[in-house]
Amino acid sequence: MLKIGQVNKLKVKKIVDFGVYLEGNDEYPSILLPISSINEDIQINDFLSVFLYYDSDDRIVASTKIAKAHVGGFSFLKVVDVNRIGAFLDWGLSKDLLLPYSEQRKNYQIGDYVLVYVYINKANHKIVATTKYNKYLDLNKPHFKIGSVVNLVVSDITDLGYKVIVNDSYTGLIFSKDKTLNLKIGQTCEGYVKQNRSDGKLDISLDPVGVEKMELATDKLLTLLKENNGLLNLSDKSSPQQINKILKMSKATFKKAIGQLYKRRLITLEDNKIQLRK
């Protein structure tokens, strides 16, 4: 089964002067990989990983270049042209990706960066982008295991924190108090599930949660203490900003970590510093 707008592994069936033909399916038995996309010796029956998309004549063609976006996923792309039908986005291929006016939350200009979802328009079978992506998200209650590692795309920044898209399917929130990194809209990273909410959204942390989180936090503190001759100029009275700058963890996590180390008699606590016991 061919996956248009995604990477496919296809077999070489014929070599010609202007490229190679790859084995497709019943509807598209032969797919051209232009010679401009070939940068290696290729033989009949070789299997190649190629990205399939529609060229300027609406024919399915292959490229060894992997696009910056794929059908069914989100990406943060630059507007490189605007005309009467919409904006065009650079997604790393010779033919730019169309963002129709009907799929824009606002009018975009050349040079703007836009977070989009990529899909195939059922009416004309073309690959297009949209900024009105909520209709493509799963609104059912998610059922992730707490602590699960997930892929994130930052979709918005609010007073509450970072709004994120989780695994290209769900919406989530990293609360301001849980921020350990300064992220930007369109930035991708990994996160951890803190809570499955009944409204279909997820609470997300940038740090591991539960027992693993505390083990990592206490290990980080001990390592940093040893690297600084057994002394850190931090305490439970330090500001969240200062703690985050030095340790890249929230104040709540920091306080729990030093509490555990204190109970284990590994550190002593003073007004403005932590000291490693000798």
N, C-alpha and C positions, 0 to 999 in steps of 0.2 A: 504493500500500500504506500503510495507516494504521499509525502507530507509537504505540501506547498508552504513556503515561508519558514521552513525548518531545515535542519541538516538531515540528509539521507545518505545511506551507503549504497551505491549503485555500481553495477558491473559494466566494464567497457565492452561494447559489442562491435564497434567499427571505428577505425581511425581514418580521418580525411585531412586534406590540406589545411582546412580552416578550423580544425579542432577534433574532438572525438564525440561519438554518439554513445550515450549510456542507455542501458536497458531500463525501460520504464514499466508501464502496465498496459492493460488492454486499451484504455482510453488514450494514453500517451506512450506508444510503444518505444519511441526513440526520443531521447532528450539531448540536446546539444550542449556540450561544454566547449565554449569558444577557445580558440588557441591562445587568446590573450589571458585566459585564466590558468593556462598550463605552465607549470614551472618545474616539471620533472619528467623523466622518461616514463612513458606509459605503454603498456602492452595489452593486447586483447585478453579479456577475462580478468584483468585487474579490478579490484574493488576500490572505489574512491569515495571519500567523505565530501559531499558537496551540498551547497545551499541552493534550494530551488525557489525561483521567483519568476514573475512575468516580466519580459523585456518591453521595450517601447512599442513593439508590434503585438503585445499581449500574448506572446508565445512563452511557454514554460521553458526556461533555460537554467543551466546549472552554473555555479561559480564555486571555485575553491576558496574564495574569500568568504569568511564567516561574517554575516551581518551583525550590526550592533544591536539588532532587535530581532525577535522572532514571533511568529503567529502564536497567540495565546500567552504572551508575556508583556511585561512593562519595560520601558526604557526611557532614558532622558536624552532627547535628541535636539540638534541645532536646526533652526529654520534657515534654509539656504536660498529659498525663493518663495515668492508670493504672486499669485495671479488670480484670474477671475473665478477659478474653481476651488481655490484653497491655498494652503501653505504646503511647501515641500520640505521634507526633513532629510538630512544626511544620515543614512543608516549603513554607510560603508560600501554600497554597491553602485554600479554605474547609473542605474535608474533610481532617482530619489523617491522617498516614500510620501504618498499624498496624505495630508490631513485636511479633509474637506471642511468647508465653512460650517456645514451642518453638524460637524463633530467637534467644533471648537467652543470652549467656554467663553472665550473672548477672541478678538482679532489679534493675531500675532504678526510680528515684523521680522524681517531678515536680521539674523543675529540672536534672536530670542532662543532660549532653551526651554523645551516643553516635555513634561512627563506624559507619556502616551501609552495606551494599550493597543496592541497590534492584532488585527483580526482579518478574516476574509469576508468581504461584502457578499452576502448570499444573492443579491440582485444581479451583480455583474461578475462575481467570482474574482474580484481584484483584491489585492492586499492593501489595506488602508490602516490609518491610525485614528485614534479618537482620544480626546481628553475627557469625554463623558463616559468614564469607564465603570461607574458604579453598577451599571446594569450587567456587567460581566463578572462581578464578584459573587461569591457564594454567600447567600444571606442566611443559610441554615446555621444552627448552633455548631461551632467547631468542637471537635473531640480530640484535642491534642493531649498527650501525656505531659503533665507539669514538668518543666525542665527540658522539654524537647527543643532541639536546635532547629531553627527555621531561618529561611532567607527573607531579608527585608529590603523594601525600597521606600525611602522617605517620600511621602506624598504632600505633606504640609507641616508647617510649624505654627503652633498655637500657644496660648498662655498655659494650657494644660500640659503641653509637651510635644513630642513628635508623633504625628500621624504616620502610620506605616502600612504598606501593603505586604501581607504575609504569604509567602509561597505562591505569589501571583493569583491568590484566590480569596483571601480574607482581609478585613481591615483590623488594624490593631493600634494601640497607643503605648508609647513609652512616656510615662509620666515624668514631669520635670525633675522630681526628686530622685528618679532612677537614672537620670542622664549622667553617663560617665564619659561620653564623647561628644564633641561638637559636630553635629551632622548638618548636611545641606539637603535641600529638596533635590530628589533624583539620585541621591547617594545610596549605594547598596552596601549591605553588611549582614552579618549573622546576628541572631538574637536568640533569646530563650523565652519559652512560654511560661508566664506567671499564673495566668488564669484564663479559663474558657468562660466567657460571659454569656448570659442567657439571651442577650440581644444580638448574638451572632458575631460579636467583636472579641478581640483578644487583648489582654494586658501583657505587655512584652517587657523584658529586661535585656539590657545589653550585657549583663553579667550572668553567669550561671546562677541558678536558684537552688534553695534547699541546702542539703548537707555539702554537696559539691562546691557550692558558692562559698561557704564558710571555710572549707578546707583550702581553697585557692586564696581566699583573703588572708587567712592566718599565715600561709606559706609565703605570700608576697610580703607581708609585714616582717616576718622573721628574716627573709632574704635581704630586705632593705636595711634592717637594723644591723645585720652583719656587715653589709657593705659600707655602713656609715659609723663604724667603730662602736656599735652597740647603742647608738643614740639617734632619736628622731625628734625634731622640734614640732611635734603634733600632740594634741590631747583631745579629750572629749569636748573641750571648750573651743577648739579650732573651728573656723568657718567651713561650711560645705565646699566652698570654692577652693580654699586652701588644701583641703583633704583631696579633692578631686584632681587638683593640679599636680600633686605629688604622687598620689597612689592610684589615680584613675578608678576610684570607687566612691560610692555614696557615703555620707556621714553615718547613716543608719548601719550600713555594713561594717564600716570602720569601728563603730562603737561595739558591735557584737564581737568583732574579731579581737579587739584588745581585751574585751571581757573574758573571752575564752583563754587567751594567752596568760592573762593575770591569774585565772583560776588554776592554770597548769603551772603556775609559779615560774614562768619563763621571762616575765617582764615586771618592772616596777613602774608605777604611774605617779607622775608628779604634775604640778599645775600646768606646765606648758611643754612637757616632753614625756617621751616614753624611753625607758632604758632597759637594755637587755641584761638579765641577771647573769652574773659571772659564776 
